[in-house]
Amino acid sequence: MQNNIPTPTHRLDMQTEPCPYPAIKTIEALRELGDDDILEVISDCPQSINNIPLDVEKHGYKLLHIDSSSPSVRYFVKR
């Protein structure tokens, strides 16, 4: 299953940050990346499972994968 996880070029660790900051910082970080970059976002905010995918799609980015196998959820987003 691990080989389905994309290889990120950048990481944004938002653990311990309350919502909505993980979603806001994700969009801000994606704006700074290049077109082929993949951002890994790590968040332990329970609401991020709803907020991050919605905000990513709303801003025209592509959610590649969500890994929720641990208490912190990892999101992989392509610019």
C-alpha positions in Angstrom: 0.0 0.0 0.0 2.9 2.4 0.7 3.8 2.6 -3.0 0.5 4.3 -3.7 1.6 7.3 -1.6 3.1 10.1 -3.8 6.6 11.4 -3.1 6.2 14.9 -1.7 8.6 17.7 -2.8 7.5 19.9 0.2 6.1 19.2 3.6 3.9 21.4 5.8 3.6 20.1 9.4 0.5 21.6 11.0 0.2 19.2 13.9 -1.1 20.9 17.1 -2.5 23.8 15.0 -6.2 24.3 15.4 -8.6 24.5 12.5 -8.9 26.4 10.2 -5.1 27.1 10.2 -4.1 23.8 8.5 -6.4 24.5 5.5 -5.4 28.2 5.3 -1.7 27.4 5.4 -2.1 24.6 2.9 -3.5 27.0 0.3 -0.9 29.7 1.1 1.9 27.1 0.7 0.5 25.7 -2.6 0.5 29.2 -4.1 4.3 29.4 -3.6 5.1 26.0 -5.2 5.8 25.1 -8.8 3.4 23.2 -11.1 4.9 19.8 -10.6 5.4 20.1 -6.9 3.6 17.9 -4.4 2.9 19.2 -0.9 2.5 16.8 2.0 0.4 18.4 4.8 0.3 16.7 8.2 -2.6 17.7 10.5 -4.1 16.3 13.7 -7.1 18.7 13.6 -10.3 16.6 13.3 -12.0 19.1 11.0 -9.1 19.1 8.5 -10.5 15.9 6.9 -13.3 18.1 5.7 -11.6 21.5 5.3 -8.4 20.6 3.5 -10.0 18.5 0.6 -12.7 21.2 0.1 -10.4 24.1 0.1 -7.9 22.3 -2.2 -10.6 21.6 -4.8 -12.1 25.0 -4.5 -8.8 26.6 -5.3 -8.1 24.4 -8.3 -5.5 22.1 -6.9 -5.5 18.3 -7.0 -5.8 16.1 -3.9 -3.7 13.0 -4.8 -4.0 10.9 -1.6 -5.1 11.0 2.0 -3.3 8.7 4.5 -5.4 8.4 7.7 -3.6 5.4 9.1 -2.3 7.3 12.1 -3.8 9.9 14.5 -2.3 12.6 12.3 -3.7 12.7 8.7 -1.4 13.2 5.8 -2.6 14.9 2.7 -0.8 14.9 -0.6 -1.7 17.8 -2.9 -0.4 18.6 -6.4 -0.1 22.2 -7.4 
